Every structure is written in structure tokens, then in C-alpha cells.
């Protein structure tokens, strides 16, 4: 349950809520909100794990509720389809690691705040005055809070731009919309900080890891959502190399076909490109050039899985109609 830089007995800063600066930045300083959540857990139950598990479960339930709100209120799906999509996300076996494994709270917490930021931003076009400004401020704060949980929240501005392009009118002028500026202007700075902190200390980019993700995404993550059997807490998929030379072209071919089909049908319906775009964009911070200890972690598929269950909910809604 306890591992590495999370609620670990060697981390003295979670054992007290003061001084607050030490709690937030004294250990694993890149994730102050995550540190604060563990400090609050320690305040409630020490190192007894019941409160940590309760918070992890609450985060997952709130994420599923926000997914329902987005599917029904923002994207216009029927209640039945939205309920089915959110329940499938809530109960998917691939969510076991970020929900049960306490050290993976960073992934679910960041995903929750991405969904909250997206929902608040998507409410803005239908409002005016101070209410519109208030929802925009909350969305911006959700982005900053998500980054305080995990760097994967960096994708929120890209998801907002994709939504504006696919689902709002006069898509050619997406970049000219004032409500999107605070997010797009913040994105280059956040990307530069992420690059300096994560990529430069490694001295080199792990191209073999990046190439391996071209088949890990379709053949491991997607298969775990489609057919969740033999789920392993510590998967060991093959790394790309001479002995697995066919994995890369087959993965690239499958991804390319999916993207081309989604692009082809974008004028008929934006949903395929929306779901595929959400999945691929959400994998960028964790499954690209940043070296990882292993090729696949179920927690890295938590936020991308939202895009998959959005597609499933849309399919169910289309079939019902």
C-alpha cells in the first residue's frame, strides 16, 4: 500500500499539517496537492490504511459522476447511455491500481481535476457575465490543482481545444476565442517546466520506450478495457527490439487506421475523432518520450480510459436512437 514518495514512514512531512510549506513541498515537491491529501489522511488515521482507501474510492466515484455530467449535460447523450458509460468506467477492472494502490492516487486525483476543469469550462458558452467568468476561473484553478497532483493534467488545454474544434460552431476560429486564451497561454510555460524537470535530468530521450508505446497503447491498454482478463498488477509487456520487430509496425498500422477512420467520419459525427483524440492526447505525458521503469502501468491508462467509455456511451446512445 505504501511505496516510494507517497504516504511512506520515511516522509516526516505528512505527520503534521504545519509548517504548510514543508507539507506541500518538503517531499516530492512536484505534487503539493497530493502531499497535502496524504497529510490529511495521516491526520485522520495515521498509517492505518482505511482513510487512504476511502479517499481513493471517493475520488474514483466523483470522477465517474463528473463523467456522467459531461456525457449528459455537455455532450448531449441520453441519461441511459451516460449512466451506462459512467458505470462501466466506475467498475472497470483496469481502474484497480489507481483506486486500490495508495501510491497511485496521483493519477486518479489528476484525472478528477481534469474532468472538473473540462466540465467547468464547457459550461461557459451557455452563461454570461460574472457567472461565466466564475466558471472559467474555477476551470483554470482546476488545471493548476491537477498539476499539483500529477503532471498528466497538462493535457487539459489540449482537450479543451479539441472540444471547441469538434463540438462548437465556427471551428476555424477556435484559437481566437477569449475563453480559451488563459489555458493556451499557460500551456507552453507548463510544457517547458515539465520538459526541464522530467526530460533533461535523464540526459537523453528514451526513443525505444516511445516506440514501444505505439503497440502498448493498442495491444495492452485497449485490450485491458475491451477484454479485462488476466489483469496483472505488474505487467511485463515486451520491449521493442529485434526479437519483437513486428510489434511496432502492427501497432502503428492499427493506430493509423483508427485515426484515419475517425478523421474520415468527422463531418458526419465528431464522436469517433473526439474519443480517439481524448485517448491519444491523455497518453502524451506518460507514454511518449519520458522514460518509465516499465512499459505499461494501469494508472497511466486511467484518464485515457475516459475517452474509451465516452465512445462506448455514444455507441449505446446511437444504437438506442
N, C-alpha and C positions, 0 to 999 in steps of 0.2 A: 504493500500500500504506500509506504513512504520510500522515496527514492530521490537521489540527485539533489537538485536545488529547490526542492519543494518543501513540504512540512517535515523536515528532517531534524532529528535531535541535535545535529551539529549546527543548526541555524538558530542562534540565540535570539535573533531579532523578532521572531514571531511570538516569543514568550511574553511580550509586553507591548502595549499599544503606544508607549512613549519611550524615547522621543519618536515622533511620527516619521521624521526623515530617515531614521535608521530602519524602521519597519518597511518603508516603501523602497528604499534604495540601498540598504545595507547588504543585501544578499540577492543575487540575481536582479541587478538594478534595472535591466531592460523591461521588467514586468512588474511595476509597482502595484497595480491593481490586484494582480494575482497574489503578491506577497501580503497585501492587506487582507484579502479573503482568508488566507491561511492563518494570519494573526487573529482574526475574529473567531475562526474555528478553534484555535488553541484557547482563546478566552472562554469559550463555551464548554469545551470538553477535554482540554489538554491534548494528550496524544491518544485518547480514546477515539476510535475512528467513526463512531456513529454520526457525529455532526458533519464530518467531512463528506461522508456518503450522502447525507441528507441534502447538503448544499449542491453536490454534484447532480443528484437526481432532480432537484428543483430547477437547476439551470437547464437541464435537458427538457423538462416539461415546459418551461417557459419558452424555450426555442421552438418546440412543436406548436405551442399556442400562437406564437408570432408567425410561424409558417402558415397556419390556418388563416390568420388575419390577412396576410399578404396574398394568399391564393384567392380568398373570397372577396375581400374589400378592395384590394388594389388591382389584382389581375382579373377579377370578374368571374371566377369559376363558381359553379353552384355549391351550395352548402354540403351536399353529399360528397362530391368529388374533393372539395377542400378538406373535409373531415377524413376521408379515406387517405389522402396524401399525407396529412399531418400525423395520423395514427400509424401509418406504415413507417414514417420517419421515426416516430416515437419508439416503436417496437423493433426496429431493425437490429439484428444481431451484431452488425458491424459497428454499432454505437457502444458496444460493451466496454471497449477500452477507455474512451473519454468519459464514460459515466462511472464505471466501477473503479478504474485505476486512478487513484487520487492525484498522481503526478501529471495526469493528462487533462486536468481541469482547464489548463490554459487554452486548449483547442475548443472546448465546448463554450467556455466563457467568451472567448473572442468571437465565435460564431453567433452566440446570442446577441452580442452588441452589434455585429454586422447586420443581423436581421432587424434589430431595433432601429439602427440608423437608416436602413433602407425603408422601413415602414414609415418612419417619421418624415423622411424626405419625400416619399411618394404621396403623402397626404398634402403636401404644399400646393400643388397646382389647383386644387379644389377650394383653397382658402384665400383669404385676403387680409391685409392689414397686419395687426400685431399677432393674430393667430398664426398666420403664415410664417411670419418672422420667428415666432416661438418654436414652431415645429422644426424650422430649419436650424435653429440654434441647438435644439435637442439632438438632431441628427448629427451635427458637427461634433457635439460633445460625445455622442456615442462612438464616433470614429476614434476620437482621442482616447476614450476609455478602453475601446477594443485593442488599441495599440499598447495600452498598459497591461493587457492580459497576454497578448501574443502578437507577433509581427504579421501574422496572416490576415489581420484586419486591414492591412494595407490595400486589399483588393476592393474595398467598398467604393471608392471613387470610380473605378472601372465598371463595377456592376451598375452604378447609378447612370453612368454614361450609356451603357448598353441598354438599359431600360428606357432612357429618354429616346434613344435612336429607334428602338423597335416598337415601342408602345405609345409614344406621344406623337402628335402631328408635327408637320413641318420639320421632319427629322434632319434635313440638310443643315439646319441651323442649331444643332444641339449645343455646340461649343459656345454659342452666343447667348445662352440662357443664363441670366444672372444668378439664379438659384444654384447652378452647378459650379460657379466660379470658386467659392470657398473651398470646395473639395478638390477641384482640378488644380488650383494654385498650391494647395498643400501637398498634393501627391508627389511632385518632383523632389521637394525637400525631404519627405518621408522616405522616398526611394533612395535618395543619396545617403541618408543616415543608415538605412538598412544595408546598403552596399558596403559602407565603410565598416560597420560593426560586424557584419556577418561574412562577407566575401573576402575582404582584404586580409584579415588575420590568417586565412588559410593559405595564403601565398599563391594559390592557383585555383582556378575553377575546375571542378570535377566533371569533365565532359563525359566520362564513362557513366557517371551517375545520371547526368542529364539525358543521355541517350537511352539508358536503361528505363527511364520513366516513360518513354514512348511506347513501351509494351507493358510496363507495370500498371499504368492507368487503365488501359482497356482490358487486360487479361487478369489483373489481380483485383483492383478496386471495383471495377464494373461487375466482375463476376461475383464478388462478395455481396453486392447489392442485389444482383439478379438471382443468384443461387447460393444462399448463405449456408453452405455445408462445409464441414472441416475447417471452421474458423480457428485460427491459431493465434494465441496472444503474442507469439514471437515468430512471425512468418520469415521464411528464408528463401525468397524467390531468387532465381539465377541472375547473376550479374552479367551484363552484356560482354561478350568476348568471343574468341574464335570458336569455342565449343558451343556457343549459343548464337551463332551468326544469323540464323533465320528469324530470331525473335524480333530484332529491330525492324527489318523491312515489313514483316507481317503486322507489327504494331502500328507502324507508320501508315501502312496501307489502310488498315481499319479506321484509324483516326481520320485520315484524309477523306475516306469515303463518307464518314459520318458528318464531317464538317461541310463537304460539298453538297450532300443531300439537304442538310439544314439550310445552307445558303440558297440552294435552288428553290426551296419551298417558302422562303422568307416573305415573298409577296402574297402568297396565298394565306399563310399564317406565320406570325413571328415566333410561335412557341418552340418549334424544334431548335432554331438558332438561339433562342433565349436560354433553353435548358442546357444545350451544349456549351454555349458561351459561359454560363454560370459555372459549369463543371471545370472547364479548362482554365478560366481565369482564377478560380479558387485554388487550383493546384499550383499556380505560379510561385508563391512564396516558399512552398515546402517541397516541390517536386520539379525543380528546374536546375539551376547551377549551384545551389547551396549544398555542399556535401553533407550527407547524413550518415549516421552509424549503420543503418540498414536501408535497404531499398524501399521498403514499404512499412508504414505504420498505420493502423486503422484510424488513429486520431487525425492523421493528415487527410483522411477521406471524409471527415465529419461535415465540414462546410460544403465541399463539393457534392456530397450526397443530397443536399437540399435541392440542387438543380435536377438531380435524377428524379426525386419524388415530386418535384413540380411537373416534370414531363409525364410521370405516371398519372398524376391528378388531372392534367389536361387531357390525356388519353381517355380516362374514365369519363370525364365530362363530355368529351366529344362523342363517345360511344352512347352515352345516355341520351344525348340530343338527336 
